[in-house]
Amino acid sequence: MADEAHSLAVLIDFENLALGYERSGTGGRRRGAANKPEGSFDIRLVMERLVDKGKLIVKRAYADWGRFAQYREVMHDAGIQMMEIPERGMTGKNYADIQLSVDALDLCYSKEHIDTFVIVSGDSDFTPLVSKLKENGKSVIGVGMKDSTSDLLAANCDEFLYYEDIIKGPAAPVVPLATIPKAKRPAMNLLVEAVEALQRENKDVMYSSAVKDTMKRKQPQFSESSYGYRSFSELLQDAERLGIVTLRTDQRSGTWVVVGFAEHQK
């Protein structure tokens, strides 16, 4: 697991993301859009997608929160630290960009365990920051809106995720709920989400330990014993019996490996 679990610092240029959303008029069907301001983008889905990448060690969003007061509850519930930045007209500069960059470099030099930085913005002004982080051996992921993201910024990141793709979500397999005892459905749904996440990250070999760690990143309170299983291996074997996933045994370690979803679900 050591070389699989990345430690992420997520730094959000909130004004850029909010204004980019408003200009794009992004709409349509969204996954789980409850508990967010009406007509606004869903930061919760962004954070859920980033959890697929590893542990979110730092989560900060920079804005004049007096202008975006409707987001305070959502940000608080997501565990994001709201960094108060004066309105641009009061300073004559885009102070949020400056503070975000300063904090990113401070974390880069002082927190060696953070190996991945996520810059949530489409602003080309962050391109030099991205280059400097990469010079120091850090991976950089960008997140932004398609219509308002600079091509230069996107090209310089190691990976760039578009909000429009995040809210679409993957084509989820059809879990045969009728065959799953009601008390076990939350665990099986979480298992499906974890396998989907590992597949999105192109993990060809999904060891049981990686699957469980992904489930716990998504829901830290998860415990297989809460669903009547004596071990995580027992949960996986039950999921295979129920026709959700297929398993094989790793020849070297003897542990379970999730091959993928059962054939009838594809």
VOBA-1610 file (N, C-alpha, C; in pm, whole numbers, padded with zeros to 5 digits, always signed):
BEGIN
Met+00083-00120+00000Met+00000+00000+00000Met+00086+00125+00000Ala+00211+00118+00049Ala+00293+00236+00070Ala+00308+00318-00056Asp+00335+00251-00170Asp+00356+00326-00292Asp+00226+00352-00367Glu+00113+00315-00306Glu-00017+00340-00369Glu-00086+00461-00308Ala-00060+00488-00179Ala-00133+00592-00108Ala-00062+00726-00123His-00110+00810-00211His-00054+00942-00228His-00114+01037-00126Ser-00037+01138-00087Ser-00084+01241+00005Ser-00104+01369-00074Leu-00227+01423-00068Leu-00264+01536-00153Leu-00286+01663-00073Ala-00246+01774-00133Ala-00284+01908-00085Ala-00375+01968-00192Val-00497+02001-00153Val-00597+02055-00247Val-00613+02203-00219Leu-00579+02285-00318Leu-00584+02430-00304Leu-00681+02484-00410Ile-00786+02553-00364Ile-00898+02590-00451Ile-00905+02741-00471Asp-00890+02783-00594Asp-00913+02923-00632Asp-01064+02935-00652Phe-01134+02960-00543Phe-01279+02945-00542Phe-01349+03041-00637Glu-01303+03164-00641Glu-01368+03263-00728Glu-01359+03219-00874Asn-01243+03170-00914Asn-01225+03126-01052Asn-01322+03013-01087Leu-01335+02917-00994Leu-01423+02803-01019Leu-01569+02846-01022Ala-01609+02932-00926Ala-01749+02974-00919Ala-01788+03057-01041Leu-01702+03151-01079Leu-01734+03235-01194Leu-01729+03156-01324Gly-01636+03062-01332Gly-01628+02976-01450Gly-01754+02893-01466Tyr-01806+02847-01353Tyr-01931+02769-01355Tyr-02047+02855-01404Glu-02055+02977-01351Glu-02165+03066-01389Glu-02159+03099-01538Arg-02040+03122-01590Arg-02027+03156-01732Arg-02060+03038-01822Ser-02027+02918-01774Ser-02046+02799-01858Ser-02192+02757-01865Gly-02270+02794-01761Gly-02410+02752-01757Gly-02422+02601-01747Thr-02326+02537-01682Thr-02328+02391-01670Thr-02455+02346-01601Gly-02521+02248-01662Gly-02644+02197-01603Gly-02657+02050-01629Gly-02781+02004-01641Gly-02802+01863-01669Gly-02802+01781-01542Arg-02801+01650-01561Arg-02810+01557-01448Arg-02680+01554-01370Arg-02690+01560-01240Arg-02573+01552-01154Arg-02590+01438-01056Arg-02479+01378-01019Arg-02483+01271-00920Arg-02494+01332-00781Gly-02591+01287-00704Gly-02598+01324-00564Gly-02589+01473-00539Ala-02676+01553-00598Ala-02664+01698-00589Ala-02734+01757-00466Ala-02764+01674-00368Ala-02830+01724-00248Ala-02733+01804-00163Asn-02789+01889-00074Asn-02711+01966+00022Asn-02610+02058-00044Lys-02648+02125-00150Lys-02563+02226-00212Lys-02650+02341-00257Pro-02594+02462-00267Pro-02675+02576-00308Pro-02737+02554-00445Glu-02861+02598-00462Glu-02932+02583-00587Glu-02859+02658-00698Gly-02843+02594-00815Gly-02779+02659-00928Gly-02630+02676-00914Ser-02566+02599-00825Ser-02424+02613-00801Ser-02352+02484-00833Phe-02221+02493-00848Phe-02146+02371-00872Phe-02131+02293-00742Asp-02102+02166-00754Asp-02099+02077-00637Asp-01955+02044-00601Ile-01900+02116-00505Ile-01762+02093-00463Ile-01746+01954-00400Arg-01856+01902-00345Arg-01849+01770-00282Arg-01811+01662-00382Leu-01864+01670-00504Leu-01830+01572-00606Leu-01684+01582-00647Val-01631+01704-00647Val-01490+01723-00679Val-01404+01654-00574Met-01438+01673-00447Met-01359+01612-00340Met-01371+01460-00342Glu-01490+01409-00373Glu-01507+01264-00383Glu-01420+01206-00494Arg-01410+01279-00604Arg-01324+01232-00715Arg-01177+01234-00675Leu-01136+01336-00599Leu-00996+01347-00559Leu-00957+01241-00456Val-01055+01194-00379Val-01027+01087-00282Val-00978+00962-00356Asp-01020+00946-00483Asp-00972+00832-00562Asp-00820+00837-00577Lys-00764+00957-00569Lys-00620+00977-00592Lys-00536+00947-00469Gly-00594+00958-00352Gly-00517+00934-00230Gly-00577+01006-00111Lys-00496+01028-00007Lys-00542+01091+00116Lys-00537+01243+00101Leu-00648+01308+00134Leu-00655+01453+00124Leu-00604+01512+00256Ile-00476+01549+00257Ile-00411+01597+00379Ile-00445+01743+00408Val-00443+01826+00304Val-00472+01968+00316Val-00586+02001+00220Lys-00686+02076+00269Lys-00798+02120+00185Lys-00826+02267+00218Arg-00790+02355+00124Arg-00808+02498+00147Arg-00874+02562+00026Ala-00964+02657+00053Ala-01029+02731-00054Ala-01014+02880-00024Tyr-00977+02956-00127Tyr-00944+03098-00112Tyr-01052+03183-00180Ala-01111+03277-00103Ala-01215+03362-00159Ala-01251+03470-00058Asp-01322+03570-00106Asp-01390+03665-00018Asp-01522+03599+00018Trp-01528+03536+00133Trp-01643+03452+00166Trp-01769+03532+00194Gly-01755+03664+00205Gly-01874+03747+00212Gly-01951+03745+00081Arg-01879+03727-00030Arg-01943+03720-00161Arg-02000+03582-00188Phe-01947+03481-00121Phe-01989+03343-00148Phe-02044+03277-00021Ala-02119+03355+00054Ala-02169+03307+00184Ala-02256+03182+00170Gln-02323+03167+00054Gln-02412+03051+00037Gln-02336+02919+00033Tyr-02204+02927+00016Tyr-02123+02805+00009Tyr-02061+02767+00144Arg-02074+02853+00242Arg-02003+02828+00368Arg-02038+02692+00430Glu-02167+02660+00436Glu-02209+02535+00498Glu-02156+02415+00420Val-02163+02423+00287Val-02114+02313+00203Val-01964+02292+00224Met-01889+02401+00227Met-01744+02391+00245Met-01710+02335+00383His-01783+02381+00483His-01761+02331+00619His-01788+02181+00628Asp-01899+02138+00568Asp-01934+01995+00571Asp-01830+01910+00499Ala-01764+01968+00397Ala-01661+01894+00322Ala-01525+01899+00391Gly-01518+01969+00505Gly-01392+01976+00579Gly-01287+02063+00512Ile-01332+02161+00432Ile-01241+02249+00360Ile-01219+02376+00440Gln-01093+02410+00461Gln-01058+02531+00534Gln-01081+02652+00444Met-01164+02746+00491Met-01196+02863+00411Met-01101+02977+00445Met-01014+03010+00350Met-00916+03116+00368Met-00978+03248+00324Glu-00991+03341+00417Glu-01058+03469+00388Glu-00964+03563+00314Ile-01005+03605+00196Ile-00926+03694+00111Ile-01010+03819+00082Pro-00955+03941+00103Pro-01032+04063+00074Pro-01073+04069-00072Glu-01183+04136-00099Glu-01228+04152-00237Glu-01120+04218-00320Arg-01107+04174-00445Arg-00999+04219-00531Arg-00992+04372-00541Gly-01107+04438-00550Gly-01109+04584-00565Gly-01051+04657-00446Met-01048+04593-00331Met-00997+04657-00210Met-00845+04653-00205Thr-00783+04560-00276Thr-00638+04546-00270Thr-00570+04590-00398Gly-00644+04592-00509Gly-00584+04627-00638Gly-00512+04509-00701Lys-00508+04395-00633Lys-00440+04277-00685Lys-00530+04155-00662Asn-00503+04048-00737Asn-00575+03923-00711Asn-00501+03852-00598Tyr-00530+03892-00476Tyr-00457+03844-00360Tyr-00478+03695-00338Ala-00593+03642-00380Ala-00620+03498-00362Ala-00517+03415-00438Asp-00484+03456-00561Asp-00385+03383-00640Asp-00249+03385-00571Ile-00214+03503-00518Ile-00084+03518-00453Ile-00077+03430-00327Gln-00183+03437-00245Gln-00182+03360-00120Gln-00182+03209-00148Leu-00259+03166-00248Leu-00261+03025-00284Leu-00121+02978-00325Ser-00054+03058-00406Ser+00080+03021-00454Ser+00180+03016-00339Val+00173+03115-00250Val+00264+03117-00134Val+00242+02994-00047Asp+00115+02961-00021Asp+00085+02844+00062Asp+00131+02714-00005Ala+00114+02706-00137Ala+00156+02585-00209Ala+00307+02565-00196Leu+00384+02670-00214Leu+00530+02658-00204Leu+00573+02630-00060Asp+00503+02689+00036Asp+00535+02662+00177Asp+00512+02513+00208Leu+00400+02459+00161Leu+00372+02317+00182Leu+00472+02230+00108Cys+00510+02273-00011Cys+00606+02198-00092Cys+00738+02180-00019Tyr+00786+02287+00044Tyr+00917+02284+00110Tyr+00913+02231+00252Ser+00798+02246+00319Ser+00792+02210+00461Ser+00725+02076+00489Lys+00648+02025+00395Lys+00574+01900+00417Lys+00616+01797+00312Glu+00724+01727+00340Glu+00779+01633+00242Glu+00684+01518+00212His+00598+01486+00308His+00508+01372+00287His+00398+01402+00186Ile+00375+01529+00155Ile+00276+01564+00052Ile+00344+01552-00084Asp+00300+01455-00164Asp+00365+01430-00292Asp+00284+01477-00412Thr+00158+01519-00388Thr+00071+01559-00498Thr-00004+01686-00460Phe-00002+01782-00552Phe-00076+01907-00532Phe-00190+01913-00633Val-00307+01955-00584Val-00423+01973-00671Val-00455+02122-00675Ile-00443+02182-00792Ile-00476+02323-00810Ile-00612+02330-00878Val-00711+02374-00803Val-00847+02381-00856Val-00868+02522-00912Ser-00839+02537-01039Ser-00850+02665-01108Ser-00819+02643-01255Gly-00869+02732-01338Gly-00835+02726-01479Gly-00747+02842-01522Asp-00698+02920-01424Asp-00624+03043-01451Asp-00481+03012-01496Ser-00442+03068-01609Ser-00307+03046-01662Ser-00199+03105-01571Asp-00236+03199-01482Asp-00138+03257-01390Asp-00075+03153-01299Phe-00138+03037-01283Phe-00083+02933-01196Phe+00019+02844-01269Thr+00040+02866-01397Thr+00133+02783-01473Thr+00275+02786-01415Pro+00331+02902-01379Pro+00465+02901-01316Pro+00468+02824-01185Leu+00359+02832-01106Leu+00353+02755-00981Leu+00357+02606-01010Val+00281+02563-01109Val+00280+02422-01146Val+00421+02376-01185Ser+00490+02456-01264Ser+00626+02421-01307Ser+00720+02412-01187Lys+00708+02504-01093Lys+00796+02503-00975Lys+00769+02380-00888Leu+00644+02344-00870Leu+00610+02225-00791Leu+00667+02100-00857Lys+00659+02093-00988Lys+00712+01977-01060Lys+00865+01973-01052Glu+00928+02089-01052Glu+01074+02095-01036Glu+01117+02034-00903Asn+01030+02044-00804Asn+01060+01992-00671Asn+01008+01850-00651Gly+00979+01782-00761Gly+00943+01641-00755Gly+00800+01613-00716Lys+00712+01713-00720Lys+00572+01692-00685Lys+00489+01668-00812Ser+00388+01585-00799Ser+00290+01568-00906Ser+00184+01675-00891Val+00132+01723-01003Val+00032+01829-00999Val-00090+01788-01081Ile-00206+01793-01016Ile-00334+01767-01081Ile-00411+01898-01087Gly-00467+01929-01201Gly-00550+02048-01215Gly-00696+02010-01224Val-00783+02100-01179Val-00927+02081-01191Val-00987+02214-01235Gly-01072+02212-01337Gly-01133+02336-01382Gly-01249+02311-01477Met-01309+02420-01523Met-01418+02414-01620Met-01360+02412-01761Lys-01422+02338-01851Lys-01370+02326-01987Lys-01361+02462-02058Asp-01465+02543-02044Asp-01470+02668-02119Asp-01381+02777-02062Ser-01342+02765-01935Ser-01267+02873-01872Ser-01127+02831-01828Thr-01082+02715-01873Thr-00948+02667-01837Thr-00847+02701-01945Ser-00735+02756-01903Ser-00627+02787-01995Ser-00565+02659-02049Asp-00546+02651-02181Asp-00479+02535-02241Asp-00338+02521-02188Leu-00273+02635-02161Leu-00136+02633-02110Leu-00129+02567-01973Leu-00222+02603-01886Leu-00225+02543-01752Leu-00252+02394-01761Ala-00353+02355-01839Ala-00389+02214-01851Ala-00274+02131-01906Ala-00201+02186-02002Ala-00091+02112-02064Ala+00027+02095-01969Asn+00044+02186-01874Asn+00158+02178-01783Asn+00134+02088-01663Cys+00007+02058-01632Cys-00023+01968-01520Cys+00008+01823-01561Asp+00036+01739-01462Asp+00053+01597-01490Asp-00079+01533-01531Glu-00188+01588-01478Glu-00322+01540-01512Glu-00419+01655-01492Phe-00519+01664-01578Phe-00619+01769-01561Phe-00757+01707-01568Leu-00838+01738-01467Leu-00974+01686-01458Leu-01073+01800-01485Tyr-01167+01777-01572Tyr-01268+01878-01601Tyr-01393+01851-01517Tyr-01446+01959-01460Tyr-01563+01948-01373Tyr-01679+01880-01446Glu-01697+01914-01572Glu-01808+01856-01648Glu-01798+01704-01656Asp-01676+01651-01661Asp-01657+01506-01665Asp-01680+01444-01527Ile-01642+01519-01423Ile-01659+01468-01287Ile-01806+01450-01253Ile-01891+01547-01290Ile-02031+01538-01251Ile-02107+01434-01331Lys-02053+01397-01449Lys-02117+01289-01525Lys-02099+01158-01454Gly-01979+01139-01396Gly-01951+01014-01328Gly-01932+00900-01425Pro-01880+00786-01377Pro-01861+00670-01462Pro-01991+00598-01487Ala-01993+00513-01587Ala-02109+00428-01612Ala-02109+00317-01507Ala-02191+00335-01406Ala-02189+00243-01292Ala-02247+00107-01330Pro-02189+00001-01279Pro-02245-00132-01304Pro-02377-00147-01231Val-02461-00231-01284Val-02592-00253-01222Val-02578-00361-01116Val-02583-00318-00991Val-02573-00413-00881Val-02710-00479-00861Pro-02716-00611-00860Pro-02845-00680-00844Pro-02896-00666-00701Leu-02957-00551-00672Leu-02999-00521-00535Leu-03096-00624-00479Ala-03180-00681-00565Ala-03279-00777-00516Ala-03215-00900-00454Thr-03093-00930-00495Thr-03025-01049-00442Thr-02938-01017-00321Ile-02930-00889-00284Ile-02844-00849-00173Ile-02929-00818-00051Pro-02901-00879+00063Pro-02976-00846+00185Pro-02968-00696+00212Lys-03079-00638+00254Lys-03086-00493+00271Lys-02978-00440+00363Ala-02947-00515+00469Ala-02849-00469+00567Ala-02708-00462+00509Lys-02683-00537+00401Lys-02548-00541+00342Lys-02533-00447+00223Arg-02641-00388+00176Arg-02636-00306+00056Arg-02541-00186+00067Pro-02537-00115+00182Pro-02442-00003+00191Pro-02297-00048+00170Ala-02261-00163+00226Ala-02125-00212+00211Ala-02095-00250+00067Met-02192-00314+00001Met-02171-00356-00137Met-02167-00236-00232Asn-02249-00135-00206Asn-02245-00015-00288Asn-02111+00057-00272Leu-02060+00060-00150Leu-01929+00122-00125Leu-01818+00044-00194Leu-01831-00089-00193Leu-01734-00173-00264Leu-01734-00141-00413Val-01852-00126-00471Val-01863-00093-00613Val-01796+00041-00641Glu-01819+00142-00555Glu-01757+00273-00573Glu-01606+00264-00566Ala-01555+00181-00475Ala-01410+00167-00461Ala-01348+00101-00583Val-01412-00003-00636Val-01359-00071-00755Val-01364+00024-00875Glu-01473+00100-00887Glu-01482+00199-00994Glu-01367+00300-00984Ala-01339+00345-00862Ala-01233+00443-00841Ala-01097+00386-00883Leu-01069+00264-00844Leu-00941+00201-00880Leu-00931+00180-01031Gln-01043+00147-01093Gln-01042+00131-01239Gln-01018+00264-01308Arg-01075+00373-01255Arg-01051+00506-01312Arg-00903+00543-01304Glu-00837+00494-01198Glu-00695+00522-01181Glu-00607+00419-01252Asn-00671+00337-01337Asn-00599+00238-01419Asn-00520+00138-01336Lys-00578+00096-01224Lys-00515-00006-01141Lys-00552-00143-01198Asp-00456-00205-01266Asp-00483-00335-01327Asp-00494-00446-01223Val-00414-00433-01116Val-00417-00532-01009Val-00476-00466-00885Met-00595-00510-00846Met-00664-00450-00731Met-00657-00544-00612Tyr-00549-00532-00535Tyr-00535-00614-00416Tyr-00643-00579-00315Ser-00680-00677-00233Ser-00787-00654-00136Ser-00754-00539-00042Ser-00625-00525-00007Ser-00586-00416+00083Ser-00609-00280+00019Ala-00581-00268-00112Ala-00603-00141-00182Ala-00752-00110-00191Val-00833-00213-00213Val-00979-00193-00221Val-01032-00145-00087Lys-00989-00209+00021Lys-01036-00169+00154Lys-00990-00028+00188Asp-00865+00004+00157Asp-00814+00138+00187Asp-00894+00245+00111Thr-00930+00214-00013Thr-01010+00308-00092Thr-01148+00325-00031Met-01207+00217+00016Met-01337+00225+00081Met-01330+00311+00207Lys-01222+00296+00283Lys-01210+00373+00408Lys-01179+00519+00381Arg-01111+00550+00268Arg-01092+00690+00233Arg-01225+00755+00198Lys-01311+00679+00132Lys-01442+00731+00095Lys-01535+00742+00216Gln-01528+00642+00304Gln-01607+00645+00427Gln-01520+00597+00542Pro-01454+00690+00612Pro-01361+00652+00719Pro-01423+00564+00827Gln-01554+00573+00845Gln-01620+00494+00949Gln-01648+00350+00905Phe-01614+00316+00782Phe-01645+00181+00733Phe-01571+00074+00813Ser-01644-00032+00844Ser-01586-00151+00907Ser-01668-00271+00862Glu-01602-00372+00810Glu-01676-00489+00761Glu-01753-00559+00873Ser-01702-00547+00996Ser-01769-00613+01109Ser-01908-00554+01133Ser-01929-00427+01093Ser-02060-00364+01110Ser-02167-00431+01026Tyr-02122-00506+00923Tyr-02216-00574+00833Tyr-02215-00725+00853Gly-02158-00768+00965Gly-02162-00909+01000Gly-02049-00993+00945Tyr-01944-00931+00891Tyr-01832-01007+00835Tyr-01717-01013+00936Arg-01656-01128+00947Arg-01544-01144+01040Arg-01415-01088+00983Ser-01406-01076+00850Ser-01287-01021+00786Ser-01327-00958+00654Phe-01236-00877+00599Phe-01264-00815+00470Phe-01265-00920+00359Ser-01184-01024+00375Ser-01185-01133+00277Ser-01321-01199+00270Glu-01386-01212+00384Glu-01520-01271+00387Glu-01619-01183+00312Leu-01606-01051+00326Leu-01693-00958+00253Leu-01673-00973+00102Leu-01546-00981+00059Leu-01519-00996-00084Leu-01575-01126-00139Gln-01560-01234-00064Gln-01611-01362-00109Gln-01764-01360-00119Asp-01827-01288-00027Asp-01973-01275-00032Asp-02013-01192-00155Ala-01935-01088-00184Ala-01964-01004-00302Ala-01951-01086-00430Glu-01856-01178-00434Glu-01844-01264-00552Glu-01962-01360-00560Arg-02002-01414-00447Arg-02116-01506-00444Arg-02244-01436-00491Leu-02256-01307-00459Leu-02374-01229-00497Leu-02368-01180-00642Gly-02258-01210-00710Gly-02247-01172-00851Gly-02208-01028-00874Ile-02136-00967-00778Ile-02096-00827-00792Ile-01956-00815-00852Val-01861-00891-00797Val-01723-00887-00846Val-01673-01028-00871Thr-01560-01036-00940Thr-01490-01164-00956Thr-01355-01151-00887Leu-01309-01262-00830Leu-01186-01263-00751Leu-01088-01366-00805Arg-00963-01347-00769Arg-00862-01450-00787Arg-00765-01439-00672Thr-00684-01541-00653Thr-00585-01541-00545Thr-00448-01503-00601Asp-00382-01409-00535Asp-00247-01372-00576Asp-00152-01487-00540Gln-00077-01534-00639Gln+00007-01653-00620Gln+00120-01628-00521Arg+00172-01507-00517Arg+00285-01479-00427Arg+00241-01464-00282Ser+00138-01380-00260Ser+00099-01349-00122Ser-00015-01434-00070Gly-00093-01493-00162Gly-00207-01572-00120Gly-00329-01489-00084Thr-00321-01355-00104Thr-00433-01267-00074Thr-00527-01256-00194Trp-00648-01206-00167Trp-00746-01189-00273Trp-00713-01069-00361Val-00740-01085-00489Val-00729-00976-00586Val-00864-00963-00656Val-00916-00840-00663Val-01041-00817-00735Val-01009-00802-00883Val-01060-00893-00964Val-01035-00890-01108Val-01118-00781-01176Gly-01241-00763-01128Gly-01330-00663-01186Gly-01472-00696-01149Phe-01566-00632-01218Phe-01707-00661-01194Phe-01746-00791-01266Ala-01846-00856-01210Ala-01894-00979-01272Ala-01940-00952-01415Glu-01924-01051-01500Glu-01948-01034-01644Glu-02086-00981-01676His-02187-01027-01605His-02324-00987-01639His-02351-00840-01609Gln-02257-00772-01535Gln-02280-00632-01501Gln-02220-00538-01603Lys-02142-00586-01696Lys-02073-00499-01791Lys-02166-00454-01900
//
